[in-house]
Amino acid sequence: MRIIRVGRSKLFPKPVALCPNPGSMADANRRLSENVPGEWYVDSTCINCDTCRQLAPETFGDTGEFSFVTSQPEEFPQILAARRALVACPTGSIGTSDKTGLSAAADEFPLAIADGVSYCGFNSQKSYGGNSYLVEHPAGNWLIDSPRFVERLARRFEAKGGIRYIFLTHRDDVADAALWARRFGAERIIHRLELSSQPESERIIDGFEPVQLAEDFLAIPTPGHTRGHTALLYRNLFLLRAITCGGVEYAGGFPLRGRSAGIRGPNR
């Protein structure tokens, strides 16, 4: 079985104010002194969500309080990874003086990481940068937790057949689920103990026994991170769940570190 981790790696006791324009470019005037000199930088709006370090670990590091540029990307694979991180950053805290290729990087999302499973990018500050996933299925596509609502990403989803179901693992990562549900007429699925975070959800999971939601999709209540946290088992191959600890996993050669998404193969 492969495991896709969704959610946060640490508890954040302090509330964080939403930036006025999530996903925008960082402010060079607020560039952190810890950044190494060069085109790429992180500014002081960083909330240390770990998104950039998952996507571009060769470029971004962690002080324990925020991310910063540890090494300027020089080769194309590193530059591409940094561009993806800039697009995915939930607070628009990453900047570069070279805007070349950013639009193309945005169009890469959702980014395939395993058979029929993609990382959505466009992480939301409302979920403290939690990752979200698209599962493509003949009977209708599934969105696992919510990215921030961006029409550009919506058009990409539309090209892949839209969204039929939105599975919400727990209250922390609902983000813009209501907007995605409205955009695609999708059915939201959530555990009753998490319902206050998405009270208009169309389908409610009760109790703590596994529930077959549809062919290939089994909901498995796993209380702990939150009372009603629920994992989703897809085709008995992929387990999508939130986590509260770090680690390093790999997804089809695409490195995803720390708090959100790794896919663990059967031999790991």
Secondary structure, 3 states (H helix, E strand, C coil): CEEEECCCCCCCCCCCCCCCCCCCCCCHHHECCCCCCCCEEEECCCCCCCHHHHHCCCCEEECCCCEEECCCCCCHHHHHHHHHHHHHCCCCCEEECCCCCHHHHHCCCCEEEECCEEECCCCCHHHCCCCCEEECCCCCCEEECCCCCCHHHHHHHHHCCCCCEEECCCHHHCCCHHHHHHHHCCEEEEEHHHHHHCCCCCEEECCCCCEEEECCEEEEECCCCCCCCEEEEECCCEEEECCCCCCEEEECCEEEECCCCCECCCCC
